[in-house]
Amino acid sequence: MTQIFNFSAGPAVLPKPVLERAQAEMLNWHGSGMSVMEMSHRGKEFTSILEKTEADLRQLLKIPSNYKVLFLQGGAIAENAMIPLNLLNGKAADYAVTGGWSKRSVEDASAYGKINVVASTEADKYTYVPDFSTWALNQDAAYLHICTNENMSGVEFVDLPNTNGVPIVADMSSHILSREIDVSKYGVIYGGAQKNIGPAGLCIVIVREDLLGHASPLTPAVFNWK
């Protein structure tokens, strides 16, 4: 068999030992007599998988204890709706547009409240991160949204703006787990798994506890982080 190494921006290559282990455990996970795809999501077998996965992620990213880790469906695109539904709470939000993904985030979030574009490089074809001194940040914003690595245009953040306490919400889909980050600098970190973590479809959300419990009454229960 000819092996193809898919390094595309969507679903990408997975380590061969991981695939081989999944193959070996497909019909009988750890002697349970079931495949992972057959077991109850409330059963002890799957609960142990979930707990181990979260513990590993917390160790790798040094996630502080006052942050919750969520494993969600819909990929990162679904968060374009879930973020404003959970965080706007009657306020406006600031968004920086530095590439195609952050532009999409603005378009999707605009359906749920007032969105202020505080910086944009669209006119320059997304070739840089604008100097933070030019950003028109609002001190009463519910949050500031950024995409820390725009993989379609090759623009990556190496620093963060000073928001004076406004939570930073960061789409890290393209480079999460590729380096150490200080999670405490962010209110929310999210990313699709398919770049560096696992199969497509899963989205990981890391959210500071004080940002939970503010969802709009119109938020569907399955979209409510709390």
N, C-alpha and C positions, 0 to 999 in steps of 0.2 A: 504493500500500500504506500502510495506517495503521500507524505505528510505535508499539509499546508499550514504555514504559520500566518495567521490572520492578524495583522496589526492595524486594522481599520479603526475608525473612531467609534464604531458601534460595538457589537459583540466581538470580542477579540480572543486571542490565544489564551488557553489555560495550561498550567503546568501538566505535563504528561503523568507524573505520579499521582496528581489529584484525580485526573480522569480515570486512571487505572484503579485507584482505590474506590472511587464511586462505582465503577463497573463491578468490582469484586463484591461490593456490599449491596448491589442493586436488589437482589432477591431476598437477602437476609441480613439486616443491619444488626451487627453485634449480637447475633444469636437470638434476636427478638422474634424471628420467624416472619418478619414483615419488611417490605421496602420502606424507605423514608417517605415515599409518595403514598403509602397506604396507611400509615399510622396516624392516630389521633393527635391533633395539635394540642390537646389538653393532657395527653398521656405522658408518663414519666420518661419514655424513650425520647420523644421529641423535645420535651422540656429540658432534658439534659443537653441536647444538641444546641438549643437556643441559649442556655446559660453558658455553655463553653464558648460559643461564638461571641457573645457579648463580653465575656471575661477576656478573651484574646484581643478583641478590638480595644477594650479599655486599656489593656497593658501596652499595646502597640502605640496608641495615640496619647497615652498618659491622661486619659479623660478624668477630670476632677469628679468627686463624688456628688456634686450638686448639679450634674448634667444627666439627663436621661438619654438612653439610646433606643431608637425605634427602628424596627425593620418593617418597611412598608412596601405596598404594591404600587405599580404605576410608573416606576422609574422616577428620575428627577423631574420630568415634565409635569407629573401630577403635583409636585410641590409648588409649581407656579400658581396654582389655585389654593393649595393648602396653607401656604405661608400667609397670604393676606387674610384668609378666612380665620386663621388662628391668632394673628398678631395685630391687624389694623385696629380693631376695637374702637371704631369711630374716628380714628386719626388718619393722617396721610402718611405715606411712606416715600423715602428717597431711593432712587435706583440710579446706578451708574451703568452706562451702556458702553461697553468696550469690545463688543463682538456680537456675533449672531445669537449666541445663547442668552446673553443678558438682554438683548433686544426682544427676544421671544418671551422672556420673563416679564418684561414691561407690558407687552401686548396682552399676555394672559392675565396678569394681575389687575390690569385696568378695569376689568369687569366687576371687581369687588370693592372698589373705592378709589380715592384720589391718589394718584401716583405722580411724583415729581421726578423728572429726569434731571439730576443734578450735575451730570457730566456725560459727555458723549463724544466719541471719536468716529462716528459714522461718516462724517464728511471727509475724513482722512482715511477711509477704508479700514478702520480698526487696526492701526499699525503701532499703537502705543497706549500706555496708561497715562491719562492726562495728569499733570502736576496737581497734587492735592490742594494747593493754594487756590486753584481755579474752581474747585467744586463748590456749588451753591447749596451747602448743607443746611438743613432746618433743624434747630434744636428741639422742636416739639414733634419731630417725626417719630412714628412708631418703631421704625427700624431703617437701616441702610442696607440695601441689597447690592451685592457685587458677585461677579463670577471671577474667581481667582485664577482661572486658567481657561482662556478661550481657545480651545484646541483647533477650531476651524480657521482662526486667523493668526494663531501663534503668539498671543499676547498673554503674559503671565504677571501677576502681582508679586513683588518681592517685599512689599511693605504695606501698611494699612493706614488709612487716614485717621486723624484724631476726631472722633465724633462727640466728644464730651459727654459720654454716657449713653448715647443712642446705640442700641444693640446693632451689631453687624451681623447680617445674614449672608452666608457665603455658599455659593454653589461651587463645590470642589470636585465635581464629577471626574474631571480629566486628570487630576493629579493627587487625589486623596490617597494616603498611605505610601506615597512616593518619597516622603521626607518627614522629618519631625515638624510638628506645628504646636503652637501654644494655644490650646483649645480655649483657655480662659479669656482670650482676646475677642472671642466671638459669642454672640447670643445664640446663634444657630449655625450649624454646619450640616450640609447635606450633599449627597452625591449618589449617582447611579453606580451600581456595583460593576458594570460590565467593562470598565476601563482597567481597574487594578485589583478588584476584590473577588469577583465571581461572575456567575451567569447574568445575562440581561434580565430585566424585569424587577429586580430588587432595588429599593432605594434605602439608604441608611440616613437617618436624621439624628443629629446630636443636638439636644436642645437644653438650655439652662432652665432649671426648675421654675424660676420666678416668671418665666415667659409662658408657662402653662396656665390654663384656666381662664383665658381671655378671648376665647373663640366667639365669633359672631353667632347669634341664635339661629342663623340660617345654615350653619355648618352641618353637613351630614355627619352622623355619628361616626362613620368609618373614616372621615376626614379630620376628626377632632383629635389632636395630639394627646390631650389628657385622657 
